[in-house]
Amino acid sequence: MRANTAQIPSTATADSEREIYSKITWRLLPFLFVCYIFAFLDRVNIGFAALQMKQDLNFSDAAYGLGAGLFFVGYFLFEVPSNLLLVKIGAKKTLARIMICWGLISASFAFVQTPLQFYIARFLLGAFEAGFFPGIVLYLTYWYPTARRGRVIGAFMAAIPVAGVIGGPLSGWIMSSMHGHTGWSGWQWMFLIEGIPSVILGLLVLVVLTNRPAEAKWLDSREKKLIEINIDASMQGAHHEHSFGKALKDSKIYVLGLVYCGLAIGFYALSFWMPTLIRSYGVSDPLDIGLLTAIPNIVAILTMIAVSRSSDRTMERRWHTAMCLTIGCVGLFATTMVSENLVLAMIAITVAQACMSATMPVFWTIPTSCLSGSAAAGGIAMINSIGLVGGFASPAIIGWIKTATGSLTSGLYLASASLLAGAILLLIGIPGQVLKQPDSTVSN
């Protein structure tokens, strides 16, 4: 049945509608935000561990880069099944299983002693975390219509730079202050301390989250009806497939996957190697390095919010994404040109981090506008899986290059070029008319 404004309950004024979505946001988003902070922190804290771990265990840069990248191999193999399972058994069970398992694996890094153990643990971390991010993106489509998703996904994904703001100084402090305590190195304490909260949050998922609006006891029948109508109305005229099998034949999935791959190469080049990069500018203390990593992440939070709001206000996605990718390319390239000046280097790193971070929430409104149903579940996961091939390639290749040359410069050239290639591919491969959506019933 075609949804229209006449079907909306007469009591749903613009003010009451804003009230309903505010209620949903305050119920779901703070908790999901905290979960993603620890998800991302457990994924990338290996960058700080490398400051001590490589020396303690005699790991080469190539071994470290390969291990960092193997996370994404596990992620790639298990992501689509995990997201399809979410549709069948619900978000609560899926997200609880993911968080408890990844928290335990992350904490177990404290006991790694050999490269093989490191590789296995990173692979398992990726396998167990698989499906978390695309699962949350899918979960949010159950609650928010298209016109609201940019800012909501942007607010959720602001957890990435917040993880940097909190995690950088926290990781640096743990590694500095706990080093040698009870015979453990600082990096071992860091993994143990930062892994435990994910297990606790995983248990809380079963209490805090509701699978779908229809099951939410904290919404009344009028509120549930409004949400359903707005979701249906926002998908009218969307170019989507309802079959996952048919969706896999859609070239847009593969174009978007390659665009995200370009973004991932650049983003994870900076995420995994930022502490090492900052140390190359003459900063040696882990706590000082952690504090410096907070600067680009603070700017990234503000940039993500501003770009997401602009994209929602104009309902334009492609150029917002492409421009952020392009400016991120410039910033990442500039880090290779200012190796003698810490201030200029931090400006370049901040520009790169802010723009790459701002790309993500706007990018993820594109596939949610094109796909729905089982196609959305599998399609979003497939795009993320293809993209995260770049997550594997980036640290592995850069680690190999650094081992061979003693410098990160050539690897950063490659990473910056991948961002520009992603911007060009998006503008060429996804025509603007594909993303044109009808006005939804949402009042902004």
C-alpha positions, -999 to +999 in steps of 0.1 A: +000+000+000+013+035-008+019+056+022+007+092+022+003+121+045-034+114+049-026+082+068-006+100+095-025+102+127-041+136+131-024+141+164+010+140+149+018+177+145+053+188+136+061+195+172+049+161+184+068+144+156+100+160+166+092+149+202+088+113+191+121+112+172+138+130+201+124+103+224+138+075+201+171+092+197+177+097+235+166+061+241+188+044+215+217+067+204+236+073+236+239+036+243+248+027+207+273+056+207+291+042+237+291+007+222+308+020+190+334+039+210+346+007+225+342-012+192+365+012+174+389+016+203+393-022+205+399-022+168+426+004+165+443+005+200+468-018+183+483+014+169+493+025+204+503-009+215+528-009+186+548+018+204+559-008+230+547-042+216+568-043+185+600-039+206+589-062+235+580-090+211+605-082+184+579-077+157+589-060+124+567-033+109+556-058+082+545-083+109+526-055+127+510-043+095+499-078+085+484-085+119+466-052+120+452-059+085+441-095+093+413-080+114+396-071+082+399-106+067+379-121+095+355-092+092+351-097+055+343-134+057+317-132+085+301-098+079+273-107+054+262-138+073+261-118+105+239-091+091+215-116+075+214-133+109+204-100+125+173-099+103+163-134+114+170-134+151+169-096+159+193-069+168+195-077+206+209-112+203+231-104+174+247-073+189+251-089+223+269-119+208+292-096+188+302-074+217+307-101+243+329-121+220+350-092+207+355-079+242+369-112+253+392-115+223+404-079+227+414-085+263+432-118+253+457-097+233+475-091+266+487-127+264+501-126+228+537-136+226+544-146+189+535-132+155+513-163+148+493-157+180+490-120+170+477-129+136+451-154+149+439-130+176+435-102+150+416-125+126+393-137+154+387-101+166+375-092+131+354-124+128+336-117+161+331-079+154+318-086+119+283-072+114+284-047+142+287-015+122+265-025+092+241-041+117+237-007+135+232+011+101+205-014+092+190-012+127+187+026+124+167+022+092+140+005+112+135+037+132+144+067+111+132+077+076+157+087+049+156+124+056+167+119+092+194+093+086+223+115+077+224+133+111+216+102+130+243+081+114+266+111+117+259+113+154+265+076+158+297+076+138+310+106+158+319+077+182+349+071+159+367+104+166+354+104+202+371+070+206+403+088+195+397+117+219+392+094+248+412+064+237+444+082+227+451+098+260+437+068+279+459+043+260+489+066+264+483+070+301+478+032+307+509+024+288+530+050+306+516+045+342+510+008+342+542-003+324+560-028+346+532-032+371+531-069+383+556-077+356+533-067+327+541-042+300+519-012+295+505-025+263+493-057+280+474-037+306+459-015+279+444-045+261+430-060+293+415-027+306+400-016+273+385-050+265+364-055+296+339-027+290+328-043+257+318-075+275+297-055+301+280-035+273+272-067+254+253-079+284+235-046+287+224-048+250+198-075+260+182-050+285+185-017+267+177-023+230+144-032+213+145-051+181+120-030+162+096-001+169+066-025+170+082-042+200+090-010+219+070-009+251+082+027+256+063+038+225+025+041+223+004+028+193+002+063+177+040+067+179+046+033+164+022+040+136+038+073+127+073+057+126+060+029+103+043+054+079+073+077+078+096+048+069+073+036+042+068+071+028+106+077+027+111+046+005+085+055-021+103+059-054+136+046-041+156+025-065+158-007-045+156-045-048+138-066-022+157-097-029+193-100-016+201-122-046+188-096-070+206-069-052+239-087-057+235-081-094+232-044-089+264-026-100+258+002-075+267-022-046+301-029-062+308+008-071+299+019-035+321-010-022+351+002-042+345+038-031+344+027+005+375+006-001+393+038-012+381+056+020+392+026+042+427+026+027+432+062+036+413+061+069+431+031+084+464+042+071+461+071+095+442+052+123+468+024+127+499+045+120+490+079+135+509+072+168+540+060+148+537+090+125+535+115+154+565+098+170+584+103+138+580+141+143+601+138+175+574+130+202+585+100+223+563+097+254+532+075+249+510+099+269+521+129+249+514+110+217+480+101+230+472+137+239+482+148+204+460+122+187+430+138+205+434+170+185+425+158+151+397+137+166+381+167+183+380+186+150+367+155+133+337+154+157+327+189+148+333+183+111+312+152+110+282+169+126+285+200+103+288+179+071+260+155+081+236+184+089+245+201+056+239+169+037+205+163+054+194+200+049+202+199+012+194+162+007+226+160-013+250+131-007+273+125-037+291+159-037+294+161+001+311+127+001+333+134-029+345+168-016+353+153+018+373+125+002+392+150-020+401+174+009+411+143+030+434+133+001+451+168+002+455+166+040+470+131+040+494+140+012+505+171+031+516+150+060+545+138+039+557+173+031+561+187+066+582+161+084+603+187+101+575+208+116+553+192+142+527+221+141+523+219+104+522+181+105+494+182+131+474+206+109+477+182+080+468+152+101+438+171+115+425+180+080+429+145+068+413+129+099+384+154+100+375+150+063+378+113+062+357+109+093+330+133+079+328+112+048+315+081+065+280+091+078+271+108+045+284+079+025+263+055+044+231+074+036+236+064+000+231+026+002+203+030+027+186+052+001+190+026-027+182-006-009+156-020+015+144-053+030+168-082+027+187-063+000+195-036+026+207-062+051+230-080+027+238-051+005+250-028+033+271-057+046+285-065+012+295-028+006+312-027+039+329-060+033+343-049-001+353-016+014+372-033+043+394-051+019+411-017+019+413-020+057+434-052+053+455-039+024+463-005+040+482-014+072+497-046+056+511-027+025+522+003+045+539-020+071+557-038+043+567-005+027+580+009+060+600-023+066+615-020+032+622+018+031+622+028+068+596+055+060+558+059+059+560+084+030+554+060+000+525+043+019+509+076+026+511+086-011+492+054-019+466+061+008+460+097-004+456+085-040+430+060-030+409+088-015+409+108-047+401+076-067+371+070-045+358+105-051+361+102-088+345+067-089+315+079-068+307+108-091+311+087-123+296+054-111+266+067-091+244+091-112+228+119-092+192+108-102+197+074-086+196+091-052+168+115-057+142+108-030+107+121-026+100+144+003+092+124+033+067+133+060+095+142+084+096+177+098+132+187+103 
